[in-house]
Amino acid sequence: MDVRYINPFIESIKNVFTTMLSTELLLSKPFVKTDHEPGADVSAIIGLSGDVVGSVAICLKMDTAIKTASKFSGMELTQEHEDFADALGELANMVAGGAKAKFEGLNASISLPNVIVGPGHSVQQSKQAPRLVLPCDSPLGRFSVEVAMVVEKRAAAQPATAAVGA
């Protein structure tokens, strides 16, 4: 994966957690996910399309997810609360949107967030795009941001030419 497309995610994660949750993050060394070990209890996933195809997932243990959603919303949220998934989905949306804004020269769109809640699940990677894991530590707990993407910059469309002597 090209660092030009990963650094925007690192910057965006730090920015979102600093500004929206008043929480500093410590990011550990990124690594490519090689196993399918279950590890997350909550995953907020955003799809990428256009010149950049893939997904971004914020993967958390339940305790960290509850603390994060509660801090973001300003009220105590449990996994049963109707705003729990929306809060985490919005954070994922902000991370993806912040990174997307820094993709210079690329036309990229992001999907609506999907939030998966279930003990010990794993976000699987496709064969086309390795999943880069960005481990994050914060006072709210440890979590990871997983980025899987392929840059498929499309060539500009050529203008149609009129037939001569038709």
C-alpha positions in Angstrom: 0.0 0.0 0.0 1.2 3.4 -0.9 2.0 5.7 2.1 0.4 8.6 0.2 -3.0 6.9 0.8 -2.4 5.5 4.3 -1.1 8.7 5.9 -4.4 10.5 5.3 -6.1 7.8 7.4 -3.5 8.2 10.2 -4.0 11.9 10.2 -7.8 11.6 10.1 -8.0 9.1 13.0 -5.9 11.4 15.1 -7.8 14.5 14.1 -11.3 12.9 14.7 -10.4 11.5 18.1 -8.6 14.8 19.2 -11.4 17.1 18.1 -14.5 15.1 18.6 -13.6 13.1 21.7 -10.9 15.2 23.3 -8.8 12.0 23.3 -5.2 11.6 22.3 -4.2 8.5 20.4 -1.0 6.6 20.2 -0.7 4.7 16.9 1.5 1.6 16.9 3.3 0.4 13.8 0.9 -0.5 11.0 0.9 -4.1 9.8 -0.8 -6.2 7.1 -3.5 -8.5 8.5 -2.6 -12.1 7.8 -5.0 -14.0 9.9 -8.8 -14.3 10.3 -8.6 -14.4 14.1 -11.8 -13.1 15.7 -11.1 -10.0 17.7 -13.7 -7.3 17.4 -17.1 -7.0 19.1 -18.1 -4.0 17.2 -16.9 -2.9 13.7 -18.0 0.3 12.0 -17.4 -0.1 8.2 -17.3 2.5 5.4 -17.0 1.5 1.8 -14.9 3.4 -0.7 -15.7 3.7 -4.4 -14.6 5.6 -7.5 -10.8 5.9 -8.1 -10.3 4.3 -4.7 -12.1 1.0 -4.1 -12.2 -0.8 -0.7 -13.2 -0.2 2.9 -12.3 1.3 6.2 -13.3 -0.4 9.4 -13.0 0.8 13.0 -12.8 -2.5 15.1 -13.3 -2.3 18.8 -13.9 -4.6 21.8 -17.3 -3.9 23.5 -15.9 -2.0 26.5 -13.9 0.3 24.2 -16.9 0.7 21.9 -19.2 1.7 24.8 -16.7 4.2 26.2 -16.1 5.7 22.7 -19.8 6.0 21.7 -20.6 7.5 25.1 -17.8 10.0 25.0 -18.8 11.0 21.4 -22.5 11.4 22.2 -22.0 13.0 25.6 -24.3 10.5 27.3 -24.0 7.0 28.6 -24.7 4.5 25.7 -24.9 0.8 26.0 -24.9 -1.6 23.0 -28.7 -1.8 23.4 -29.2 2.0 23.1 -30.7 3.1 19.8 -27.9 5.7 19.2 -25.0 3.3 20.0 -24.4 2.1 16.4 -25.1 5.5 14.9 -22.5 7.1 17.1 -19.8 4.6 16.0 -20.9 4.8 12.4 -20.6 8.6 12.4 -17.1 8.3 13.8 -16.1 5.9 11.0 -17.8 8.3 8.5 -15.6 11.2 9.9 -12.4 9.2 9.7 -13.1 8.0 6.1 -14.3 11.5 5.0 -11.3 13.2 6.5 -8.9 10.8 4.7 -10.8 11.0 1.4 -10.5 14.8 1.5 -6.7 14.3 1.3 -6.7 12.0 -1.7 -5.3 14.5 -4.2 -6.3 14.0 -7.8 -8.6 11.1 -7.0 -12.3 10.9 -7.3 -13.5 8.9 -4.3 -16.9 8.4 -2.7 -17.7 6.9 0.7 -20.8 4.8 1.6 -23.1 5.1 4.5 -21.7 3.3 7.5 -22.5 -0.2 8.5 -22.0 -1.2 12.1 -21.6 -4.9 13.0 -22.2 -5.8 16.6 -21.4 -9.4 17.7 -18.8 -10.9 20.0 -15.5 -12.0 18.6 -16.0 -11.3 14.8 -13.4 -10.6 12.2 -13.6 -8.3 9.2 -12.3 -10.5 6.4 -10.1 -9.1 3.6 -10.5 -9.7 -0.1 -7.9 -11.3 -2.2 -7.5 -8.1 -4.3 -6.6 -5.7 -1.4 -4.6 -6.5 1.6 -6.0 -5.2 4.9 -3.6 -2.8 6.7 -4.2 -2.6 10.4 -3.5 0.6 12.3 -3.4 -0.3 16.0 -4.6 2.6 18.2 -4.3 3.0 22.0 -6.3 5.7 23.9 -7.6 6.3 27.4 -10.9 4.8 26.1 -9.1 1.5 25.2 -7.3 -0.2 22.4 -8.9 -0.5 19.0 -7.8 -0.8 15.4 -8.6 0.9 12.1 -8.4 -1.5 9.2 -7.9 -0.1 5.7 -8.2 -2.3 2.5 -8.1 -0.4 -0.7 -7.0 -0.4 -4.3 -6.4 2.8 -6.2 -7.9 2.4 -9.7 -7.6 5.9 -11.1 -9.6 6.0 -14.3 -8.3 7.7 -17.4 -10.2 10.8 -18.5 -12.8 10.2 -21.1 -11.8 11.2 -24.6 -14.2 13.5 -26.5 -16.2 11.9 -29.3 -15.1 12.8 -32.8 -17.6 13.4 -35.6 -17.3 11.2 -38.7 -16.0 13.1 -41.7 -18.0 12.8 -45.0 -20.9 11.0 -43.4 
